[in-house]
């Protein structure tokens, strides 16, 4: 383990705070700023690992979420106000997905298992497995696609999806079975656990966590105190106006991108 890497809990605080900011507003100015911050953090801490390659999957899912949430308006009264409201709600959901994708890409999911107390080891393992689903799927699809290309199989277009999905699912089941066997061999659930040296909190991790909490606190006070408009009016449609006091909350969220990437 790299002693200079950011503590996983600092990333959890960052992602929770950024997601909380997105949850509190539907203003596209703030939401698109969060997209930019998430991309900046991901680009700065991107590594050549399976879990880092899942960011594009979450980004695609975010765009699809925006489109689907906007399309729901066609099941009701279709007008400019309802369409705008649906788009802003979808944009908020997409922003949360992008933030989660960044968190998934810059952290090692199984690092959560190492930092969990003994009594919470099982929930932490379940969370780590859930977080690793996307990167494992992306990696599996890449391997299957490369193998099909070497065999001369066409791997583009919708018709290639069944030939791609079946091997990916089959390999996923095999990896799950292998993981279960390895857990059993290591005595998981039988009171035996390997000991890991705890990763220390560094100044970098504290700065990341403090900046994120500060940004979330600023938006919370704006929401509770109603001293800034966090939800633009859609009936009638009003051009969103960003409060000049709130954009200053985004540089603290971008602190991880300003810090040097940990050396491997």
NORPEMO-V53276 format. One line per field, one symbol per residue. ss: DSSP state (H for helix, E for strand, C for the rest). psi: psi as a letter, one per 40 degrees, with the letter a starting at -180 (. if undefined). Layout:
ss: ???
psi: ???
This chain:
ss: CCCCCCCHHHHHHHHHHHHHHHHCCCCHHHHHHHHHHHHHHHHHHCCCCHHHHHHHHHHHHHHHHHHHHHHHHHHCCCCHHHHHHHHHHHHHHHHHHHHHHHHHHHCCCCHHHHHCCHHHHHHHHHHHHHHHHHHHHHHHHHHHHHHHHHCCCCCCCHHHHHHHHHHHHHHHHHHHHHHHHHHHHCCCCCCCCCCCCCCCCCHHHHHHHHHHHHHHHHHHHHHHHCCCCCCCCECCECCCCCCCCCCHHHHHHCHHHHCCCCCC
psi: hheeihhddddddddddddddddeiehdddddddddddddddddehigidddeedddddddddddddddddddeeahhiddddddddddddddddddddddddddeihdeddddeiideedddddddddddeddddddddddddddddddeehhfiideedddddddddddddddddddddddddefheeehiihihhhihiddddddddddddddddddddddefeihehihegihhhhhhheeddeeddddeddddiihii.
